[in-house]
Amino acid sequence: MSEELVPFEETALHKNTCQKSTPGEMIVAARGLCNWTQAQLAEKLNVAVQNVSEMERGKRPVSKKMAVKLGEIFGCAPSTFFAFPKNL
């Protein structure tokens, strides 16, 4: 039996999780998978720890630019953290 590996972003689990989760919840989840503190992520993003905390709690919106940075850092699509319009 040959099993083909499917990228996580194409799985039903990922699609359902992204649709039901806020950008902040996705940041918390991605950070948790990497076992990083807010301070470690803030350093990688070159922002204050307070900014990471506020994004995770939904007090600060995740901009398109930040979503791209988060996608690069976590190795996933920026759309994990931001709902990009379909016509882009």
N, C-alpha and C positions, 0 to 999 in steps of 0.2 A: 504494500500500500504506500503510495507516494503522497506526502502531504506538502502542499505548497505554502510557504510562509506568506502571510498577508501583512502589510504594514499596519501597525496598530491604528493609525488614523482612518483606515478603511474598514475597521471592524464595527459591528453593530454596537458593541459595548462603548466604544469611543464616541460614536455618533449620538447614542442615547445620553451619554454622560454630558457631552458638550451642549446638547440641546436643553438639558435640564439644569445645568450649572451656570452660575454667574461667572464673569471673568475673574473675580476675586477668588472664588472657590477653585477655579482651574489653576490659578497661581499657587494657591496653598497646596493643591494636589501635586503639581509639578515640582514644587520646592520640596515637598515631602518625599517624593520618589528619588530625588537627588540627595536627600538627607542634609539639606542646607538650612541654615537659620535665615531669618529675615535680614540680618546684617550681612551675611555672605551674599545673598541675592542682591541686596542694595549695592554692595561693592561692585559686583559684576555689571550692574545696570548704571553705575556711576550716579546714584541718587541717594538721598537720605533714607535711613531706615524708616522714618515716619512715612515717607511716600509709599514704600512697600506695604507697610501696615495699613495705610488708608486705602490702597488699591484692594488689598485682600478683604477688608471690611466693607467695601463698596462706598466708602466715603470720598474717594477720588476716582474719577473715571479713567479707564485705560484708553489712551489715545492710540490712533493708528500707528504712530511712530513707536510708541512703547510696545504695542503688540508685536511689531516686527522685531524689536530688540529681544523681547521675551521668547519669541519663536526661535531666534538665532541661538540664544543661550540654552534653551531647553531642547533644541533640535526637533522642533515640531512646527506645524503651520501657524502663522500669526492669527489665523481665524479661530484658533483655540481660545484666544484671549480677547477677541474683538469681532463683532459681526460686520464684516465687510459687505458693502452692497454687491449684489449679483452682477451688476454691469461693469465692474472693474476688470 
